[in-house]
Amino acid sequence: MDLLRFTTAGSVDDGKSTLIGRLLYDSKSIFEDQLAAVEEASRARGMTGDDNVPNLALFTDGLRAEREQGITIDVAYRYFATPRRKFIIADTPGHVQYTRNMVTGASTADLAIILLDAQRGVQTQSKRHGFIASLLGIPHVVVAVNKMDLVDYREDVFDAFRREYLDFAAKLDVKDIEFIPVSALRGDNVVERSERTPWYQGPTLLHHLESVNVAADRNLRDFRFPVQTVIRPDPSFRGFAGTVASGAVRPGEEILALPAGTRSRVASVTTFDGDLDEARAGEAVVVTLEDEIDVSRGDMLVRPGNLPSVETAVEAMVCWMDEEPLQRERHYLLRHTTREVKAFVDELVYRVDVDTLHREDADTLGLNDIGRVRVTTAAPLFFDPYRVNHETGAFVLIDPYSNATVAAGMIRGAARSPDEVAERAARLERSANAASASGAGRSVSPNVTWEGLNVPREDRERRQGHEAAVVWFTGLSGSGKSTVARALERELFEGGVGTMLLDGDQVRHGLNGDLGFSPDDRRENVRRIGEVARLFFESGAVTLCTFVSPYRADRDRVRALVPGGRFFEVHVDVDVETAKARDPKGVYAKAERGEIQNLTGVSAPYEAPDAPEITLRTKDMSVDEAVAAVRAALVAAGVVPE
C-alpha cells in the first residue's frame, strides 16, 4: 500500500480536529484504550453528544491548553490505514499566531483539507492557509464545507462558497481542488455518503483520500542523493549512506559527485537486508562506487546528464518562524538536504500580504510573515526549484547562537545581480530582433512597440475604444485552452471588441505544416505564432493564442514582442490524467500507440509558468467561470471596457 500524507487547515473553530476525529472514529481506526480515555474525558466535561459519540476533537487535541480552550495550538500527527492506503494526518492550528505551526505540519503533505464553516463561509484564515498550501506546492486540495447540518444541508449555500473559493484559488498555483459538503459532528459525507445531501454526487472524504493519485506528483526523474555520512566499518568497505531525495539509482549507472565533479559508477546499492536492484525516492540506502573518490557529508550524487543548479545565491519564498525579526546585517546557518552553510539574507524583495496576496515593500520580516528574499551562501548549494523538487528545493534558516529554526524557505531559482538581469533583458531583445522580419526603421525591445507603421496602433485603439493585447493560453493538450478561448472571443466580439483567435488546428497544415513534435519544432512553432500574434496586436486586436507552448523561454520571447502590461499568460492547469480522460483530439491515444513521439506531459516535459497573469483550473471551473476570470483581468488592466 502507498502512503498519503495530508494536513488540515482553515480558520478557528471550523471543525478541523472534529473532522479528523470523525474520520478516525467512523473508520474504526482508534485503539480501544484511546477510545476509552476520550469517552471518559468527554463524560467528565459533559461533552458527550446526543448519539453518545464522545468529543471527537479530543482524539487530536492532546495538550492541556488545547482541551481547556477548545482550540488547536500545536501540530498533532495521527496515523491510520484502510485496506487501500496508509495515512499520516497533520492536524494544524487555525489561529493566525500559529501560522508557523501550520507551515510545519503542511511542509510534507501531499494533500491539504481546508475547512469552511457553512455558517461563516470563506474567512481570511481560510485564504491564508490556501495561499500557504499553494506556496508549499501541495498539489491536491480538498475544500470541505463543514457544519452543513447548521444550514439545513442547503445546496445553494455550498455552491455559493464553492464559487467564492474558486475565484480566490484562481490566483494560486494549485493543480487539483475538490469540494465536499460535510458535517463532522454528524458524520455526513466523511466516511459514509449522507442521505441528507442527495444533490451531492461526488465522493466522500475518505473515498477521495483513498483514491487521489499522488504518485504522479513525485519527482521520479531527477536522481538526487545527498550524502548523510560515510560508512567505513573496515578497510575493504566504503559506502555513502543517505536517503534518495528523488529519482532512482541502480548498480552500474554512471554518477557524478558534487561539488568536486568527479565521475564514477555505482557498484552496489545496499540496505541492512541486503543488496537492491534499484533504490527509489524516499528509500534509505548505502551506495558504493567502483572508484575511490572523495565524497563526504553534504555532497550530492547525481547523474552527469541531469544536474541540479549549483549556486551561491538563490531567491526564495520564506515563512519567518521566529519572534525575533529578520536581521540582514547578521549571518544565519542554512540547512539544505544534508548540507549546512553560513548564509546572509542580502535583500528582502517584497513581503506578501497573505490576506490580499498583494506584494508590499518591507524592511524586515516578523513572526509568521511570508516574503521573497535573496540569500547568499558561503558555499554552493545543489538545488532544484521547489516547484520541481520539494526535497532539493527546501531549506531552513537557523540562528547559530540559539540553534532555533527561524525560517522555512522554498527556492524559486538562482538569484541574479542587476547586471545579470540587464544582460537577460538584452538577450531577450536580441532574440526578438533576430526573430522579427527585417525592415528599416523598426526596432523591437521588451517594452517598446514598433516604429514606422503606416497607421500606428495607438490610432487604431482610439478608434476602436479599447486597447490591444495578446492573451496566451498555455497548458497540456486537452486542458480546455481552445474551448475557453473560443467562448471568450465570442463574448468579446459580441461586446464590440476587435479580436483574433490563433489556434493550433488553424496553423497545423498551413503556417506550421512542416513542423512536428520535436523540441526544436515546438520552439519554431511558438516563434512563428508569436510573430503572427504581434502583427494582429499591432492591428489593435485582442489576440487570443491557444498553444501547448511547453517551454518558458519560448513564451518569454513572445512576451518580449509586445509592450509591458499587454501580454497575459493564461495557464490552463489540469493534471495529465484529467487531460488523458478528455483527449478531445485523440493525441494521448496516438501517443500510446506510438503514432506520436515527444508528446508533452507523456514523453516530453511541460514547463509550467512561474507567475502567470491568470491560472484557470478547468477541472473545477465551468467554461463561463473561466471566461469571466480572463475577462475580469482584461477589464482590470484597462484593455477592454466593462
C-alpha positions in Angstrom: 0.0 0.0 0.0 1.2 3.5 -0.7 1.2 6.4 1.8 -0.7 9.6 1.7 0.3 12.5 4.0 -2.4 15.1 4.4 -3.0 18.1 6.6 -6.0 20.0 7.8 -6.2 23.8 7.7 -8.7 26.6 7.9 -10.0 29.3 10.3 -10.5 29.0 14.0 -13.5 26.7 15.1 -14.1 25.5 11.5 -14.0 21.9 13.0 -10.6 20.6 11.8 -10.0 18.4 14.9 -13.6 17.2 15.0 -13.4 16.2 11.3 -10.2 14.2 11.9 -11.7 12.6 15.0 -14.8 11.7 13.0 -12.6 10.2 10.2 -10.7 8.1 12.7 -13.9 7.1 14.7 -16.1 6.1 11.7 -13.2 4.2 10.0 -12.6 2.3 13.3 -9.0 3.4 13.4 -8.9 4.1 17.1 -7.4 1.7 19.7 -9.7 0.7 22.5 -7.7 2.3 25.2 -7.6 5.6 23.3 -11.4 5.4 22.8 -12.0 4.7 26.4 -9.8 7.6 27.6 -11.6 10.1 25.3 -15.0 8.8 26.3 -14.1 9.2 30.0 -12.8 12.7 29.4 -15.9 13.6 27.4 -18.2 12.4 30.1 -16.2 14.3 32.8 -16.5 17.5 30.8 -20.2 16.9 29.8 -19.1 16.8 26.1 -20.8 13.6 25.0 -23.1 14.1 22.0 -26.8 13.1 21.7 -25.8 9.9 19.9 -23.3 9.0 22.7 -20.4 9.9 20.5 -17.5 11.4 22.5 -16.0 14.8 21.8 -14.2 13.9 18.6 -11.8 16.8 18.8 -10.1 15.2 21.9 -8.6 12.5 19.6 -6.2 15.1 18.3 -6.1 18.0 20.8 -3.8 16.4 23.3 -2.3 19.5 25.1 -4.0 20.6 28.3 -4.3 24.1 27.0 -6.0 22.8 23.9 -8.6 20.9 25.8 -9.2 23.8 28.2 -9.7 26.3 25.4 -11.2 24.1 22.8 -8.6 25.1 20.2 -5.6 23.5 18.4 -2.3 25.0 19.2 0.4 22.6 18.2 0.5 20.2 15.2 -0.9 16.8 16.1 0.1 13.8 14.0 -2.1 10.7 13.7 -1.7 7.5 11.8 -4.3 5.2 10.4 -4.8 2.8 7.5 -7.6 1.4 5.4 -7.4 -1.7 3.1 -6.5 0.7 0.2 -3.9 3.1 1.7 -1.9 4.2 4.7 -2.3 7.8 6.0 -0.4 10.3 8.1 -2.5 13.2 9.3 -1.2 16.5 10.5 -3.9 18.4 12.3 -2.7 22.1 12.3 -4.0 25.1 14.2 -6.2 27.8 12.7 -5.1 30.9 14.8 -3.1 33.4 12.9 -0.4 33.5 15.6 0.2 29.8 15.0 0.8 30.1 11.2 4.3 28.8 11.6 2.9 25.6 13.1 0.6 25.2 10.1 3.6 25.6 7.8 5.5 22.9 9.8 2.6 20.4 9.5 1.9 21.1 5.9 5.5 21.0 4.7 5.5 17.3 3.8 1.8 17.0 2.8 0.6 15.5 -0.4 -2.9 16.9 0.1 -4.5 19.7 2.2 -8.0 19.7 3.6 -9.2 23.3 4.0 -12.3 23.6 6.1 -15.0 26.3 5.7 -17.7 26.8 8.3 -21.0 26.6 6.4 -22.4 29.5 8.6 -19.4 31.8 8.1 -18.0 30.9 4.7 -14.6 31.9 3.3 -12.7 33.6 6.1 -9.3 35.5 6.0 -7.6 32.5 7.5 -9.2 30.1 5.0 -7.5 32.2 2.3 -4.2 32.5 4.2 -4.0 28.7 4.6 -4.9 28.2 0.9 -2.1 30.5 -0.1 0.4 28.7 2.2 -0.7 25.4 0.7 0.0 26.8 -2.7 3.3 28.2 -1.6 4.3 24.8 -0.2 3.5 23.2 -3.5 0.8 20.9 -2.1 -0.7 19.6 -5.4 -4.1 18.5 -4.1 -6.6 20.5 -2.0 -10.0 19.4 -0.6 -12.3 22.2 0.4 -14.6 20.7 3.0 -17.6 22.9 3.7 -18.3 21.8 7.3 -21.3 22.2 9.6 -23.8 21.6 6.8 -26.2 20.5 9.4 -26.4 24.0 10.7 -27.6 25.4 7.3 -30.1 22.5 6.7 -27.8 20.9 4.1 -28.7 23.6 1.6 -27.1 23.1 -1.9 -27.2 26.9 -2.6 -25.0 27.6 0.4 -22.5 25.0 -0.7 -22.5 26.3 -4.3 -22.0 29.9 -3.2 -19.0 29.1 -1.1 -17.6 26.9 -3.9 -17.7 29.7 -6.4 -16.2 32.2 -3.9 -13.3 30.0 -3.1 -12.7 29.1 -6.8 -12.5 32.8 -7.5 -9.8 33.2 -4.8 -8.0 30.0 -5.8 -7.6 31.2 -9.4 -4.8 33.4 -8.1 -3.0 30.4 -6.6 -0.9 27.6 -8.1 -2.9 24.6 -7.0 -3.3 21.7 -9.5 -6.4 20.0 -8.2 -9.3 21.2 -6.0 -12.2 19.0 -4.8 -15.2 20.4 -2.9 -17.1 18.2 -0.4 -20.1 19.1 1.8 -19.7 17.5 5.3 -20.9 17.6 8.8 -18.0 16.4 11.0 -20.3 16.3 14.1 -22.9 14.1 12.5 -20.6 12.2 10.1 -22.2 13.3 6.8 -20.0 12.5 3.7 -16.9 11.9 5.9 -16.7 8.1 5.7 -20.3 7.2 4.6 -22.3 9.0 2.0 -25.1 11.1 3.5 -28.8 10.8 2.6 -29.2 14.4 3.8 -27.3 15.7 0.7 -29.0 13.9 -2.3 -27.9 16.8 -4.5 -24.2 15.9 -4.0 -22.9 13.2 -6.3 -19.2 13.4 -5.6 -17.0 11.2 -3.3 -17.0 11.0 0.4 -13.9 12.5 2.1 -12.4 9.1 2.9 -13.1 7.8 -0.6 -11.3 10.8 -2.1 -8.4 10.3 0.2 -8.1 6.7 -0.7 -8.3 7.3 -4.5 -6.5 10.6 -5.2 -3.4 9.9 -7.4 -0.3 11.2 -5.7 2.3 9.0 -7.4 2.4 11.4 -10.4 3.3 14.3 -8.1 6.6 12.8 -7.0 9.8 13.5 -8.9 10.9 10.2 -10.2 13.1 11.7 -13.0 15.9 13.7 -11.3 18.2 11.5 -9.3 19.4 13.3 -6.2 21.3 11.6 -3.4 22.5 13.9 -0.6 25.2 12.1 1.3 24.5 11.9 5.0 27.5 10.0 6.2 30.4 7.8 5.1 30.2 4.1 6.2 33.7 2.7 6.7 33.5 -0.4 9.0 36.8 -1.8 7.7 39.4 -1.1 5.0 37.5 -3.3 2.5 34.2 -1.3 2.5 33.5 2.3 1.9 29.9 3.3 1.3 27.9 6.5 1.3 24.7 6.5 3.4 21.7 8.7 2.8 18.1 8.9 1.6 17.3 9.1 -2.1 15.7 12.5 -2.4 14.2 12.0 -5.8 14.6 9.7 -8.9 16.1 6.3 -8.7 19.6 4.6 -8.8 20.7 1.2 -10.0 24.1 -0.6 -9.9 26.2 0.1 -12.9 24.9 3.6 -13.6 27.3 6.5 -14.0 27.2 9.1 -11.3 28.8 12.5 -10.7 29.7 13.7 -7.2 29.1 17.4 -6.4 30.8 19.7 -5.7 34.0 18.0 -6.9 32.6 17.0 -10.3 34.2 13.6 -10.1 32.7 10.7 -12.0 32.3 7.0 -11.1 29.9 4.2 -11.4 27.6 2.6 -8.8 29.0 -0.7 -7.6 26.1 -1.6 -5.3 23.0 -0.2 -3.6 22.8 -1.8 -0.1 20.5 -1.9 2.9 20.6 -3.8 6.2 18.6 -6.6 4.5 21.0 -6.9 1.5 21.7 -5.5 -1.9 18.9 -3.9 -4.1 18.5 -3.9 -7.8 17.1 -0.3 -7.5 16.5 2.3 -4.9 13.8 4.9 -5.4 12.9 8.3 -3.8 12.4 8.0 0.0 14.5 4.9 0.5 17.4 5.0 2.9 20.4 3.1 1.4 24.2 2.8 1.2 25.7 3.4 -2.2 29.2 2.1 -3.0 31.2 3.2 -6.0 33.6 1.5 -8.3 36.3 4.2 -7.8 37.8 5.6 -4.6 36.7 9.2 -4.9 36.5 11.9 -2.2 32.8 12.2 -1.0 31.7 13.4 2.4 28.6 14.6 4.3 26.8 17.4 2.4 28.0 16.3 -1.0 25.4 15.1 -3.6 25.5 12.2 -6.1 23.6 12.9 -9.3 23.6 11.8 -12.9 26.1 13.5 -15.3 23.4 14.4 -17.8 20.9 15.6 -15.3 22.5 18.1 -13.0 20.9 20.4 -10.3 21.7 24.1 -10.2 24.9 24.8 -8.3 24.8 28.4 -7.0 25.9 30.5 -4.0 22.9 33.0 -4.4 19.3 32.0 -4.5 15.9 33.7 -4.5 13.4 32.0 -2.2 10.0 32.5 -0.6 10.4 32.2 3.2 8.0 32.0 6.1 9.6 33.7 9.2 9.1 31.5 12.3 10.9 33.4 15.0 9.7 36.1 17.4 12.9 38.0 16.7 12.6 39.6 13.2 14.9 39.1 10.2 18.2 40.9 10.5 20.0 41.4 7.3 23.3 42.5 8.9 23.9 39.2 10.6 24.5 35.6 9.3 22.4 32.5 9.7 23.0 28.9 9.1 21.2 27.5 6.1 20.4 23.8 6.2 19.6 22.3 2.9 19.3 18.5 2.4 22.4 17.3 4.4 24.4 20.4 3.7 24.8 23.2 6.2 26.4 26.5 5.2 26.7 30.1 6.5 24.2 32.4 4.8 23.2 36.0 4.6 19.8 37.4 3.6 21.0 40.2 1.3 17.7 41.5 0.1 14.0 41.4 1.1 12.4 41.7 -2.4 8.9 42.0 -1.0 6.6 40.9 1.7 3.3 39.2 0.9 0.1 40.5 2.5 -1.5 37.0 2.8 -4.9 38.5 3.3 -5.0 40.1 -0.1 -2.0 38.3 -1.8 -0.6 41.8 -2.6 3.1 42.4 -2.6 4.4 45.2 -0.3 7.7 46.8 0.4 9.2 46.0 3.8 12.5 46.3 5.7 12.1 43.1 7.6 10.0 40.0 8.3 8.3 39.3 11.6 6.8 36.2 13.1 4.6 34.4 10.6 5.4 36.8 7.8 6.0 35.5 4.3 8.2 37.2 1.8 10.6 36.8 -1.1 14.3 37.1 -0.3 17.7 36.9 -1.9 20.1 34.6 0.1 23.9 34.4 -0.4 25.7 31.4 1.0 29.4 30.8 1.9 29.5 27.6 -0.1 27.4 26.5 -3.1 24.1 24.8 -2.8 23.0 21.9 -5.1 19.3 22.5 -5.7 16.3 22.4 -8.0 13.5 24.9 -7.9 11.0 23.9 -5.2 8.1 23.6 -7.7 10.2 20.9 -9.5 11.6 19.1 -6.5 10.5 19.7 -2.9 13.3 17.7 -1.4 16.2 19.7 -3.0 14.2 23.0 -3.2 13.5 23.4 0.5 15.7 24.7 3.3 15.6 26.1 6.8 17.5 29.0 8.4 18.9 28.5 11.9 20.1 31.1 14.4 23.7 30.0 15.1 23.5 31.3 18.7 20.2 29.9 19.9 20.1 27.0 17.4 16.4 27.9 16.8 14.8 27.4 13.4 13.9 31.0 12.3 12.6 30.4 8.8 11.5 27.8 6.3 12.3 28.5 2.7 11.3 27.4 -0.8 13.9 28.1 -3.5 12.5 29.7 -6.7 15.8 29.7 -8.5 19.2 31.3 -8.8 19.4 34.9 -7.7 20.6 37.3 -10.4 22.5 40.5 -9.9 21.3 43.7 -11.6 24.0 43.3 -14.3 22.7 39.7 -14.9 19.1 40.9 -15.1 20.1 43.6 -17.6 22.0 41.0 -19.7 19.0 38.7 -19.7 16.8 41.6 -20.9 19.4 42.3 -23.6 19.3 38.7 -24.7 15.5 38.8 -25.0 15.8 42.0 -27.1 18.4 40.4 -29.4 16.3 37.3 -29.7 13.2 39.3 -30.5 15.1 41.4 -33.1 16.6 38.4 -34.7 13.2 36.7 -34.9 11.4 39.7 -36.4 11.2 40.3 -40.1 13.9 42.7 -41.3 12.9 46.3 -42.2 14.1 49.8 -42.0 13.0 51.9 -39.1 11.7 49.0 -37.0 13.2 48.0 -33.7 11.8 45.7 -31.0 12.5 45.6 -27.3 10.6 44.1 -24.4 8.8 47.4 -23.6 8.9 49.3 -26.9 6.5 48.8 -29.8 7.3 49.1 -33.5 8.0 52.4 -35.1 7.2 53.5 -38.7 3.8 51.7 -39.1 1.6 53.3 -41.6 -1.3 53.5 -39.2 0.0 53.4 -35.6 -1.6 51.0 -33.2 -2.5 53.9 -30.9 -4.7 55.4 -33.6 -6.5 52.1 -34.1 -7.0 51.7 -30.4 -8.6 55.2 -30.1 -11.0 54.5 -33.0 -11.9 51.0 -31.6 -12.4 52.2 -28.0 -10.2 49.5 -26.4 -6.6 48.6 -26.2 -4.7 45.7 -28.0 -3.4 42.7 -26.1 -2.0 39.2 -26.5 -3.7 36.6 -24.4 -1.6 33.5 -24.5 -3.3 30.3 -23.3 -0.8 27.6 -22.4 -1.3 24.1 -21.0 -1.5 20.4 -21.8 -3.4 19.1 -24.7 -6.9 18.5 -23.5 -6.8 21.1 -20.8 -9.5 23.3 -22.3 -7.5 26.1 -23.8 -9.4 26.3 -27.1 -12.8 25.8 -25.5 -12.3 28.8 -23.2 -10.6 31.0 -25.8 -13.4 30.4 -28.3 -16.1 31.3 -25.8 -14.1 34.3 -24.6 -13.6 35.6 -28.2 -17.3 35.3 -28.9 -18.2 37.2 -25.8 -15.6 40.0 -26.5 -16.7 40.2 -30.2 -20.4 40.5 -29.2 -19.4 43.3 -26.9 -17.8 45.3 -29.7 -14.1 44.3 -29.2 -11.9 43.6 -32.2 -10.4 40.1 -31.7 -8.4 37.4 -33.5 -8.1 33.8 -32.4 -5.0 31.8 -33.3 -5.4 28.1 -32.6 -3.1 25.1 -33.2 -5.6 23.5 -35.5 -5.6 26.6 -37.7 -1.9 26.6 -38.4 -1.1 22.9 -38.3 -1.4 22.3 -42.1 -0.5 25.8 -43.2 1.9 28.1 -41.4 3.4 25.2 -39.4 2.6 22.3 -41.6 6.3 21.4 -41.9 6.7 21.0 -38.1 6.4 18.0 -35.9 6.6 17.4 -32.1 10.4 17.6 -31.5 11.6 20.2 -29.0 13.1 22.3 -31.8 9.9 22.1 -33.9 7.9 23.2 -30.9 10.1 26.2 -30.4 9.9 27.1 -34.0 6.1 26.7 -33.8 5.9 29.2 -31.0 8.3 31.6 -32.6 6.2 31.7 -35.8 2.9 32.1 -33.9 4.5 34.9 -31.8 5.3 36.9 -34.9 1.8 36.5 -36.3 0.3 37.4 -32.9 2.4 40.6 -32.9 1.0 41.5 -36.3 -2.5 41.2 -35.1 -1.6 43.0 -31.9 -0.3 46.0 -33.9 -3.6 46.0 -35.8 -5.2 46.8 -32.5 -6.8 43.4 -31.9 -7.2 41.5 -28.6 -5.3 38.4 -29.9 -6.1 35.1 -28.3 -3.4 32.3 -28.8 -4.1 28.7 -27.7 -0.9 26.6 -27.9 0.7 24.0 -25.6 3.9 26.0 -25.8 5.7 23.8 -23.3 8.9 25.9 -22.7 9.0 29.1 -20.6 11.8 30.6 -22.6 9.7 30.5 -25.8 6.7 32.1 -24.1 9.1 34.8 -22.6 10.3 35.6 -26.2 6.7 36.1 -27.3 6.1 38.3 -24.2 9.0 40.4 -25.2 7.4 41.2 -28.6 4.7 43.4 -27.1 4.8 46.3 -24.6 4.7 45.6 -20.9 1.3 45.0 -19.4 -0.2 43.9 -22.8 0.8 40.2 -22.6 -1.4 38.0 -20.5 -0.2 34.5 -19.9 -3.1 32.2 -19.0 -2.1 28.9 -17.5 -4.9 26.4 -18.2 -3.8 24.0 -15.4 -5.0 20.4 -15.4 -3.2 17.2 -14.4 -2.2 14.6 -17.1 -4.8 12.1 -16.0 -7.6 14.6 -16.5 -6.2 15.6 -19.9 -6.0 12.0 -20.9 -9.6 11.3 -19.8 -10.7 14.2 -22.1 -8.4 13.7 -25.0 -10.7 15.5 -27.5 -8.1 15.2 -30.3 -7.0 11.7 -29.6 -3.4 12.7 -29.2 -2.8 10.7 -26.0 -4.3 7.6 -27.6 -2.0 8.1 -30.6 1.0 8.5 -28.3 0.2 5.3 -26.5 0.1 3.6 -29.9 3.4 5.1 -30.8 2.0 7.3 -33.6 3.2 10.5 -31.8 6.6 10.9 -30.2 7.6 13.5 -27.6 4.0 14.3 -26.6 4.0 16.9 -23.8 3.0 15.5 -20.5 3.7 11.9 -21.5 7.2 11.6 -23.0 8.2 15.3 -23.1 8.3 17.9 -20.2 5.9 20.8 -19.7 7.4 23.8 -18.0 4.5 25.5 -16.2 4.6 29.3 -15.9 6.3 30.7 -12.8 3.9 33.6 -12.4 1.1 33.7 -15.0 -1.2 36.6 -15.0 -4.1 34.2 -14.8 -4.5 30.5 -13.8 -7.5 28.5 -14.8 -8.2 25.1 -13.3 -10.7 23.8 -15.7 -11.2 20.6 -13.9 -13.2 22.6 -11.2 -14.4 25.5 -13.3 -17.2 25.8 -15.8 -16.4 27.5 -19.2 -18.4 30.5 -18.1 -16.4 30.8 -14.9 -13.1 30.6 -16.8 -14.2 33.2 -19.4 -15.3 35.5 -16.6 -11.9 35.2 -14.9 -10.0 36.1 -18.0 -12.3 38.9 -19.0 -12.1 40.4 -15.5 -8.3 40.5 -15.8 -8.6 42.3 -19.1 -11.1 44.8 -17.6 -8.9 45.4 -14.6 -5.9 46.1 -16.8 -7.9 48.6 -18.8 -7.6 46.6 -22.1 -11.4 46.3 -22.6 -14.3 48.2 -21.1 -16.6 46.6 -18.5 
